[in-house]
Amino acid sequence: MSNRYSILVMGASYGSLFATKALLAGHDATLVCTPETAELINREGTMVRFPIRGRETPIDIYSSNLDPELRATVPEDSSPENFDLVVLAMQEAQYGAPGVRELLKQVAKQKTPCLAVMNMPPLPYLERIPKLSVEPLRQCFVEPSLWSEFEPGLVTLASPDPQAYRPPDGPKNHLHVGLPTNFKTAPFENEEHTEMLRDLEADIAEVRYDPGDGLLEVPVKLRVYESLFVPLAKWPMLISGNYRCIKLDEMISIRDAVHGDLDASREAYSWAEQLCVELGAADTDLVPFEKYAKAAEGLGKPSSAARALFGGAEYIERVDCLIRRIALQQDLRSDTVDEIVRLVDDRLEKNRAGN
């Protein structure tokens, strides 16, 4: 094992997946969450269910059975100076919540390296992409000023490719992994900080877990790349799948969004790939459409964005808005993206009006 790192994970739902992988690899992890959830996790721990290739039944990994022990805390009691890495695993709109906003400001002030595991790339990360004018993109963020004190070189991004969800009727400390792919992360500007990510990558890769019938390799790894653009490979998936789950009066599964009209999905995917290439991505940074379409066959639920919208959310991560504005800077237009933005705008307006 490499150095033992202390990791502060902001977000106890999706964040518990990253925290569990860190714990399995022998690193310390603390989840930042609401008081109710923190009490539950400190009392019972978390459970993350992983599907295992070649095994009929998944495995449930309880943090209470791991060493080191998982801790949970509220934002007000978090001290970022005590941690080597902060993982940003909340939805973008959640960072403006009372307590969370103050903690985010502390993280920026302490200059703690941040790994964002978000569909919505934080503004400081976008500042690292030379071809982007960031100022026009601020309108896509709920509260862009929250990110103004961060040094861009201290913020990197991992594509949240692994699909995970809380069971609708399950406890808040349980998470099920639906698609056990990998976190693909870009480097920091500082090689020392990137080396920390590589240590985590190596330690997570070495983990073998015994659920009671022999050692198993647990899916969902951390993969560290040299390119800033590897995490943006999620954009074609979001445009052809996740956001196309959102219809005028209903939501559909990612599988149906992709496979309901495969030619339209391929066209939307290719357009988003072209945008990434225009920004500087290499073909090898991206995921072929056929591979994504195959994975989408197993995604029988609507995307988190769709579920939030049709659950009455007044704010969601506006990656659709972000991609559209970035594309306009590159003189690219897409009828599909325009329609997505219109549908999301309309649904948010209805939600905010209480309809």
C-alpha positions in Angstrom: 0.0 0.0 0.0 1.1 3.6 -0.7 0.7 6.5 1.8 -2.5 6.4 3.8 -4.7 9.3 2.8 -7.5 11.0 4.6 -10.4 11.8 2.2 -13.4 14.1 2.9 -16.3 13.1 0.7 -19.0 15.8 0.3 -22.2 13.8 -0.4 -23.3 10.7 1.3 -25.4 9.1 -1.4 -23.2 8.7 -4.5 -20.2 9.6 -2.4 -20.6 6.4 -0.3 -19.5 4.5 -3.4 -16.2 6.3 -3.6 -15.8 6.2 0.2 -16.3 2.4 0.2 -13.7 1.9 -2.5 -11.2 4.1 -0.5 -11.9 2.2 2.7 -11.4 -1.2 1.0 -8.0 0.1 -0.2 -7.0 1.1 3.4 -7.6 4.8 3.3 -9.6 7.0 5.7 -12.9 8.4 4.5 -15.4 10.8 6.1 -18.8 11.6 4.6 -20.3 15.0 4.8 -24.1 14.8 5.0 -27.2 16.0 6.9 -27.4 15.5 10.7 -30.0 12.7 10.3 -27.9 10.8 7.8 -24.7 11.4 9.7 -26.2 9.9 12.8 -27.5 6.9 10.9 -24.1 6.3 9.2 -22.1 6.7 12.5 -24.5 4.2 14.1 -24.9 1.6 11.4 -22.3 2.4 8.7 -23.2 2.2 5.0 -24.0 -0.7 2.6 -23.0 -0.6 -1.0 -24.2 -3.5 -3.3 -22.0 -4.4 -6.2 -22.9 -6.7 -9.1 -20.0 -9.1 -9.8 -19.3 -10.4 -13.3 -19.8 -14.2 -13.5 -21.6 -14.3 -10.1 -25.4 -14.7 -9.9 -25.9 -12.7 -6.8 -24.3 -9.3 -6.0 -22.2 -8.7 -2.9 -23.1 -6.3 -0.1 -20.2 -4.5 1.4 -20.9 -3.0 4.8 -18.5 -0.2 6.0 -18.9 -1.5 9.6 -17.0 -4.6 8.5 -14.1 -2.6 7.1 -10.9 -1.2 8.6 -10.5 1.8 8.7 -13.9 2.7 9.9 -16.1 5.1 8.0 -17.0 8.4 9.7 -19.8 10.8 8.9 -20.1 14.4 9.9 -22.2 17.6 9.2 -20.7 20.5 7.2 -20.3 22.7 10.2 -18.1 20.1 11.9 -15.8 19.5 8.9 -12.3 20.8 8.8 -10.8 20.5 5.3 -7.3 21.2 6.6 -7.3 17.8 8.2 -7.7 16.0 4.9 -5.4 15.2 1.9 -8.2 15.2 -0.7 -11.8 16.5 -0.9 -14.2 14.6 -3.2 -17.1 16.7 -4.5 -19.9 14.1 -4.9 -23.0 16.2 -4.5 -25.3 17.6 -7.2 -24.2 21.0 -8.3 -27.2 22.8 -6.8 -26.6 21.3 -3.3 -23.3 23.2 -2.8 -25.4 26.4 -2.0 -27.1 24.8 0.9 -26.6 26.4 4.4 -23.5 24.9 6.0 -22.3 23.3 2.7 -21.5 26.7 1.1 -19.4 27.7 4.1 -17.5 24.4 4.0 -16.9 24.8 0.3 -15.4 28.3 1.0 -13.2 26.7 3.7 -12.0 24.1 1.2 -11.0 26.8 -1.3 -9.3 28.8 1.4 -7.3 25.8 2.7 -6.3 25.0 -0.9 -7.1 21.3 -0.4 -7.0 19.4 -3.7 -10.5 18.6 -4.9 -11.7 15.7 -7.1 -15.1 16.5 -8.5 -17.2 13.3 -9.2 -20.0 15.3 -10.9 -21.7 15.4 -14.2 -21.5 19.2 -14.0 -17.8 20.2 -14.2 -17.1 22.9 -11.6 -16.2 26.3 -13.0 -12.5 26.1 -11.8 -12.0 22.9 -13.8 -13.5 24.5 -16.9 -11.0 27.3 -16.5 -8.3 24.8 -17.2 -9.6 24.2 -20.7 -7.8 26.7 -23.0 -10.4 27.0 -25.7 -13.2 27.9 -23.3 -14.5 31.4 -22.3 -15.9 30.6 -18.8 -17.8 33.8 -18.1 -20.8 33.0 -20.4 -21.0 29.5 -18.8 -21.7 30.9 -15.3 -25.4 31.2 -16.2 -25.7 27.4 -16.2 -24.7 27.2 -12.6 -27.2 27.7 -9.7 -24.7 29.9 -7.8 -21.5 30.4 -9.8 -20.0 32.7 -7.1 -19.5 29.6 -4.9 -16.6 28.5 -7.1 -14.9 31.9 -7.5 -12.2 31.4 -4.7 -10.9 28.1 -6.0 -7.5 27.8 -7.8 -8.2 26.0 -11.0 -5.1 23.8 -10.7 -6.4 22.4 -7.4 -9.6 21.1 -9.0 -9.8 18.1 -11.2 -12.7 16.0 -12.5 -13.7 12.4 -12.7 -16.4 11.2 -15.0 -19.1 9.7 -12.8 -19.6 6.7 -15.2 -20.6 4.2 -12.5 -24.4 4.2 -12.2 -25.7 3.9 -8.6 -28.9 4.6 -6.9 -30.6 4.5 -3.5 -33.4 2.0 -3.4 -36.7 4.0 -3.4 -37.9 2.5 -0.2 -34.5 1.7 1.3 -32.6 3.4 4.1 -30.5 6.5 3.3 -27.2 4.6 4.1 -27.8 1.9 1.4 -26.6 2.3 -2.2 -27.0 -0.1 -5.2 -24.5 0.0 -8.1 -26.4 -0.5 -11.3 -23.5 -0.1 -13.8 -20.1 -1.0 -12.3 -17.8 1.0 -14.6 -14.8 3.1 -13.5 -14.2 6.6 -12.3 -12.0 8.2 -15.0 -10.1 11.2 -13.7 -8.0 13.9 -15.2 -4.8 15.0 -13.6 -4.2 17.9 -11.3 -1.8 20.7 -12.4 0.5 19.7 -9.6 2.2 16.4 -10.2 2.4 15.7 -6.4 -1.4 15.9 -6.2 -1.8 13.7 -9.3 0.6 11.2 -7.7 -1.9 10.9 -4.8 -4.6 9.9 -7.3 -2.2 7.4 -8.8 -1.6 5.9 -5.3 -5.3 5.6 -4.8 -5.7 4.0 -8.3 -3.1 1.4 -7.5 -4.4 0.6 -4.0 -8.0 0.3 -5.2 -6.9 -2.0 -8.1 -5.2 -4.4 -5.6 -8.3 -4.9 -3.4 -9.7 -8.3 -3.1 -12.8 -8.9 -0.9 -14.1 -12.1 0.7 -17.9 -12.1 1.1 -17.6 -15.5 2.7 -17.0 -17.8 -0.2 -13.5 -16.7 -1.4 -11.7 -13.6 -2.5 -13.3 -11.5 -5.3 -12.2 -8.5 -7.3 -14.6 -5.7 -6.6 -15.6 -3.6 -9.7 -15.6 0.2 -9.9 -12.0 1.3 -10.1 -10.2 4.7 -10.2 -8.4 5.3 -13.5 -6.0 8.3 -13.8 -5.3 9.8 -17.2 -3.0 12.5 -18.5 -5.7 14.2 -20.6 -8.1 16.9 -19.3 -10.7 15.7 -21.7 -11.2 12.0 -20.6 -14.0 13.0 -18.0 -15.8 14.9 -20.8 -16.4 11.5 -22.5 -19.6 11.5 -20.3 -21.1 14.4 -22.3 -22.1 12.3 -25.4 -23.7 9.8 -23.0 -25.6 12.5 -21.2 -26.9 14.0 -24.5 -27.8 10.8 -26.2 -29.1 9.0 -23.1 -29.6 10.8 -19.7 -31.2 14.0 -20.8 -33.3 12.3 -23.5 -35.1 10.5 -20.7 -36.9 13.8 -20.2 -40.1 14.0 -22.3 -42.8 16.7 -22.2 -45.1 14.9 -19.7 -43.2 11.8 -18.7 -39.8 10.3 -18.2 -38.4 7.1 -19.8 -35.5 4.9 -19.0 -32.0 5.5 -20.3 -32.3 2.2 -22.2 -35.4 3.4 -24.0 -34.0 6.8 -24.6 -31.0 5.3 -26.4 -32.5 2.2 -28.1 -36.0 3.7 -28.9 -34.4 5.4 -31.9 -30.8 4.2 -32.2 -30.0 6.3 -35.2 -31.1 9.5 -33.5 -29.1 8.5 -30.4 -26.0 7.8 -32.5 -26.4 11.2 -34.2 -26.6 13.0 -30.9 -23.7 11.1 -29.5 -21.5 11.9 -32.5 -22.4 15.6 -32.3 -21.3 15.7 -28.6 -18.1 13.8 -29.5 -17.3 16.4 -32.2 -17.7 19.1 -29.6 -15.2 17.4 -27.3 -12.7 17.0 -30.2 -13.2 20.7 -31.0 -12.2 21.5 -27.5 -9.0 19.4 -27.7 -10.0 15.8 -26.9 -8.3 13.0 -28.8 -10.4 10.1 -30.2 -8.8 7.8 -27.6 -10.2 10.1 -24.8 -13.7 9.1 -25.8 -15.9 6.0 -25.6 -17.3 4.5 -28.8 -21.0 4.8 -29.2 -21.4 1.0 -29.6 -19.8 0.4 -26.2 -22.1 2.9 -24.6 -25.2 1.6 -26.4 -24.4 -1.9 -25.1 -24.1 -0.7 -21.6 -27.3 1.3 -21.9 -29.2 -2.0 -22.5 -28.9 -2.6 -18.8 -30.0 0.9 -17.7 -33.7 0.3 -17.1 -34.3 3.4 -14.9 -34.7 7.0 -15.9 -31.6 9.2 -15.3 -31.2 11.0 -12.0 -31.9 14.3 -13.7 -35.2 13.0 -15.1 -36.2 11.5 -11.7 -35.4 14.8 -10.0 -37.3 16.9 -12.5 -40.4 14.7 -12.3 -40.0 14.6 -8.5 -40.6 18.3 -8.4 -37.0 19.5 -8.1 -36.6 23.3 -8.7 -32.9 22.9 -9.6 -30.9 20.2 -11.3 -27.5 20.0 -12.8 -27.7 21.8 -16.1 -25.1 20.0 -18.1 -27.5 20.4 -21.1 -27.3 24.2 -20.8 -23.5 24.0 -20.3 -22.9 21.9 -23.4 -25.2 24.1 -25.5 -23.3 27.3 -24.5 -19.9 25.6 -25.0 -21.0 24.4 -28.4 -22.0 27.9 -29.4 -18.5 29.1 -28.6 -17.3 26.5 -31.2 -20.0 27.5 -33.7 -21.8 24.2 -33.3 -25.6 23.7 -33.0 -27.8 20.7 -32.3 -31.5 20.5 -32.6 -31.5 17.7 -30.1 -29.7 19.8 -27.5 -31.9 22.8 -28.2 -35.0 20.5 -27.6 -33.5 19.1 -24.4 -32.8 22.6 -23.0 -36.3 23.7 -23.9 -37.9 20.6 -22.1 -35.8 21.1 -19.0 -36.5 24.8 -18.9 -40.2 24.2 -19.2 -40.3 21.5 -16.5 -38.2 23.6 -14.1 -40.5 26.5 -14.6 -43.5 24.3 -13.8 -41.8 22.9 -10.7 -41.0 26.4 -9.4 -44.5 27.6 -10.0 -45.8 24.6 -8.0 -47.6 23.0 -10.9 
